[in-house]
């Protein structure tokens, strides 16, 4: 077994509870009485998800924001978070950053665990939310004829990462302190036929949505607004960390939030994803993937 996809594939044999959604969604959804709880967990590893020596305040912000973005893709209202933290230097700055992001979004810290270790250091966070609408959106609901939409403009995090890495002094906030689309997700939940957040790159995440929905997606690359120079359009479509929402709407439905129509849902063909009419026959090189080949 090698690589993230193979490992998750093996886990699917264990994840048989309906709440797991076959491990193809952004989060688990547990029905309790008339409520639906949404649970998600993300990790951040030094040298993989954040730069060695990066300000711990920003690491804390991003750790929370990544998880809240998964809740946003379910249209969920955050209830609280549980922290798994690896102790090290500048822990006080991490706590300060954690307080900032939790205060910004009105989310309580409910508990967690600490450990020593590293470098590299690794931190995890579990976020719990309450669904604002049922059925809770998933990646699996897109149907032929639906339209494909995207909030925001990919590429800002890419430029922010490069500015931070190179010490250029250019604005790096989009990479350091992303802002999850919670309000947009809640507004879209009653309307979207499928929805997910864009964390690993627009093209790769579109591939995943198409696979979960068992359809093909046709994307017009020139319709996608980007926050990068035109010469780097393809880079922006492959870069992760933007945490925008990618969603489909039934024909004739307009989004109640600011978003751009970037493509269409088509019947499942010989490729899951078409970019400017050209089939992309596998996911290699479409975005950020963990693990080996």
N, C-alpha and C positions, 0 to 999 in steps of 0.2 A: 504494500500500500504506500503510495507516494503522492503528496500534494493535498491541498485543501479539498478539491472536488472529490477525490477518492475517499478521504477520511469522512466527509459529510455523507457520501454515499453509503459507507458502512454503518454510520450512525442511524440512517433511516430505518434499518431493521429493528432498532430499539425504540425509535420515536413513533410509536403506534397510536398514542393518544390523539384524539381529534384536535386538541388544543395545539399540537405541534405543527399542524398544517403541512405535514410531510417534510418539514425542514426546508421548504422552498419559499418561505415568506420572511418578512422583516421581523416578525415577532410572533410569540405564542398568544393565543386568544382562549381564555377560559370562561365558559359560561357559568355564572353563579346566580341562580334565581333569575330575576329579570335583568341582571347586569352582565356586562362582559368586561373582564379584566384583560388588559394587554400587558405582556411582560417581554422585556428584551434585555440582552446582555451583550456588552461590547468590551473588548480589551484594547489597551494601547501599550505598545512595546517600544522602549527607547531604541532609536536607530531604525525603526520600521515605521512607526506612526508619528513619532516626534523626534526632533533632532537632539543628539547628545548635547547637554548643556543648555537646552531650551528653558526659558523661564517657567518654573513650576506653576505659576499662576495661570499661564496660558494652557499648560498641559491639563490642569484641572478643568478649566472652562471647556476645552475641546472634548474631554472625556465625557462630561455631562451632555454637551450639545450633540454628540454623536448618538447617544442613546435617546435623547428627546426627539431627534430626527426620525428614528424608527417609530416612536409613538405618533409623530406627526403623520407618517405614512398610513397609519391606521385611523386617523381622525380622533386620536385619544387625548384626553385631558390628563396631564401628569398627576400622580398621587404622591409619589416619593421615590427615593433611590437608596440603594444599598451599595456601599463602597468596599472594594478589595484593594488594599494599598500596600505597596512595597516600600518600607522605610528607607530613608537615605538622607542626603544633605538637603537643606532648604525646605524641609517639610512644612515649616511655618508658612512659607510662600504658597505652597500647594493649598493649605487650609484657607488662606486668604482668597485665592482664586476660586476655590470651591464655594466659599461664602458669596462671592460676587455673582457667580452664575446661578446658584440656587436662589439667591435673592432676586435676580433679574427675572426669573421665570416663576417665582413663587412656589418652589418645589422643596419639600422638607427632606432632610437626611434622616433615614429611618434606622440605619445600622450598617453592619458590615464586618470586615476583619482586616487585620494587619499582619505583615510578615516582614522579616529581614531578607536581604538578598541583593543580587545584582552587583555591579552592572553586567548586562543591561537591566534596567528596571522595567517592571511591567505592572500595570494597574488595570483593574476591571471594575465595571459598574453595571448594576442591574437597575433598570427603571421599570416602574409599575405605573400603569395608567388605567383610566376608565374610558371605555368607548363612548363617544358622543353620539354614535348612530349604529344601528343594527339593521342588516348584517354589516359586520366590520369589513371594510375594504381589504382586498388581498391582491396579490400579483396575478391571480388566476382567473379574473373575470372578464378580460378583454374579449370582444367578439368581432368578427369581420364586419366592416362598415363603421366601426367606432373611429373616432378621431384621437390622435396622439398629441399630448400637450406637455409643456415643460414650464415650470416657474423659473424666473431668474435667468442668468447667463453664465454658463460654465466657463472656466478658465481663470476666474479670479483667485481661487485657491492655488492654482499652479503658479501664477505670477507672484503670489504672496510667499509661497514656499521658496521660490528662487531668490526673492528679495531677502528673506531671512537667512537662507543658506549662504548667500554671497555677501551679506552685510552691506548691501547697496544703499540702505536707508529708505528705499521705496516702501510704499504701503504694503504691509504683510498681514493686515487684520483678517482678511478673508480666510487665510490659512490658519492663523493662530486662534481666532475666536469666531468660528462659524455661528450662524444664527439659524436654528431649526425653524421650519415653516409650520409651527403648531397651529396658528390661526387659520392658515390656508388649508391645512389638512382637515381641520374640523369643518370648514365651509364646504370642502369638496366631498367629504365622506358620504353624504346622501346621494351624490350624483355620479361619482366616478365608478366605472365598471371595473377598473383595476387601478392600483396605485402603489408606488414604492418610492423610497428616497434614492437620490443619486449620490452614492458614497464612493463607488469604485470606478466611476467613469460613465458618461452617458451611454456610450455604445455597449459596454459590457452589461450595464444594468438593463438596457433595453433588450439585450439578448436574453437576460434572465426572465424578464417579464414575458417575453414572447414564449419562452420555454414553459413557464408555469401556466400560461393561458392556452398553450397548444395552438398558437396562431403564428403568423408572420407579421413583422412590423416593417413598414417602408418609411424610412426617414429621409427627408430632404435636408441635407447638411447645410445648405445656404439659408434655410429658414430658421436655423438655430441661432439665436443671438449669443454672441460670445464676448467675454470680458478680456479679450486678448487680441493682439494684432492679427490681421487677416492671414498673414503668412503662417500663423500657428493655429489655424482653425482645427486641423485634425488632432493636434496635441490637446487642444481644449476639450474636444469631444471624447478623448480617451483618459483624461486626467480625473482623478477622484477628489474627494474632500470638499465638494461644493455643497452637498446636502440640500439640493433642490428637490422638488417633487416631480416625478414623471408619472403621468396618469392618462387614462383613456376615458372618453365620454361617449355616450350613445349618439348616433347621428342627430344633428340639429340642436344639440345641447351646447350652450355656451358656459364657460367657467365663470363662477362668481368671484374669482380672484384674478390678479394680474398674471397672465400666462401666455405662452406663444404656441400656436398650432405648428407642430414640426413634422407631422406624418400621419399615416393611416394604418389601421389594422386590416390585414388581408387574410383570406383563408390560408391555412397551413400549407406551405409549398415545400420546395426542396431545400430552402434555407429559412432559418428563423428570422434573419435580419437582412434587409436590403438597404444599402446606403447609396442614394442617388441612382437607384435602379440596378446597382451591382450587388449580387448575392455575397454575403459574408458567411462562409460555410462552417467556420468554427470560431470559438471565442478567444483563441490565442491572439494576444496583442491588442485586444479591444479595450483593456483597462487594467486596473490593479487586481492581481490575484495572488493569494498567499501560497506559500509552500513550493514544493518542487514540481517538476514536470509530471 
